[in-house]
Amino acid sequence: MAPGSPHDSARAKSTRAKLADAWRNRAMSLKAISFGLIGVLNTAVDYGVFLVARAAYEHLAAALAYSRGLRKPAAAAGRRPCS
């Protein structure tokens, strides 16, 4: 067969089409893996933010309870009995 024959051209086109299809499929799988990894990373960041917020809330709740405990005796000491 001569290099410029129609059969060789069809084979080259077929090979190029197969390579292009494989490239596209690989790109799609790489994109799917990429999106999956981004989702896992996003979940980890969200969980970390949740844990920090929960710790801050617990610290704030403890501080408020402590301040209430100090405030009530001080308020009771400042009251005068009604006469």
C-alpha positions as CSV (number, residue, x, y, z in Angstrom):
1,M,0.0,0.0,0.0
2,A,1.2,3.5,-0.8
3,P,1.3,6.0,2.1
4,G,-1.3,8.2,0.4
5,S,-3.9,5.4,-0.2
6,P,-7.5,5.9,1.0
7,H,-7.2,2.7,3.2
8,D,-4.2,4.1,5.1
9,S,-6.0,7.4,5.6
10,A,-9.1,5.7,7.0
11,R,-6.9,3.7,9.4
12,A,-5.1,6.9,10.5
13,K,-8.4,8.6,11.1
14,S,-9.7,5.6,13.0
15,T,-6.6,5.5,15.2
16,R,-6.8,9.2,15.8
17,A,-10.5,8.9,16.7
18,K,-9.7,6.1,19.2
19,L,-6.8,8.1,20.7
20,A,-9.1,11.1,21.0
21,D,-11.8,9.1,22.6
22,A,-9.4,7.5,25.1
23,W,-8.0,11.0,25.9
24,R,-11.5,12.4,26.5
25,N,-12.4,9.5,28.7
26,R,-9.3,9.8,30.7
27,A,-9.9,13.5,31.1
28,M,-13.4,12.8,32.3
29,S,-12.1,10.3,34.9
30,L,-9.4,12.7,36.0
31,K,-12.0,15.4,36.4
32,A,-14.2,13.0,38.4
33,I,-11.3,12.2,40.7
34,S,-10.4,15.9,41.0
35,F,-13.9,16.8,42.0
36,G,-14.0,13.9,44.4
37,L,-10.8,15.0,46.1
38,I,-12.0,18.6,46.3
39,G,-15.2,17.3,47.9
40,V,-13.2,15.4,50.5
41,L,-11.0,18.4,51.2
42,N,-14.1,20.6,51.5
43,T,-15.7,18.2,54.0
44,A,-12.5,18.1,56.1
45,V,-12.4,21.9,56.2
46,D,-16.1,22.2,57.1
47,Y,-15.6,19.7,59.9
48,G,-12.6,21.6,61.2
49,V,-14.5,24.9,61.2
50,F,-17.4,23.1,63.0
51,L,-15.0,21.8,65.7
52,V,-13.4,25.2,66.2
53,A,-16.9,26.9,66.4
54,R,-18.1,24.2,68.9
55,A,-15.0,24.7,71.1
56,A,-15.5,28.4,71.0
57,Y,-19.2,28.1,71.9
58,E,-18.4,25.7,74.8
59,H,-15.7,28.2,76.1
60,L,-18.2,31.0,75.8
61,A,-20.9,29.0,77.6
62,A,-18.5,28.2,80.4
63,A,-17.4,31.9,80.7
64,L,-21.0,33.0,80.8
65,A,-21.9,30.4,83.5
66,Y,-18.8,31.6,85.5
67,S,-19.8,35.2,85.2
68,R,-23.4,34.5,86.2
69,G,-22.1,32.6,89.2
70,L,-20.1,35.7,90.2
71,R,-22.9,38.1,89.4
72,K,-25.6,36.6,91.5
73,P,-23.9,36.7,94.9
74,A,-22.7,40.2,94.2
75,A,-26.2,41.3,93.4
76,A,-27.6,39.6,96.4
77,A,-25.0,41.3,98.7
78,G,-26.0,44.7,97.3
79,R,-29.7,44.3,98.1
80,R,-31.2,45.8,101.2
81,P,-34.0,44.2,103.1
82,C,-37.3,45.9,102.7
83,S,-38.5,47.6,105.8
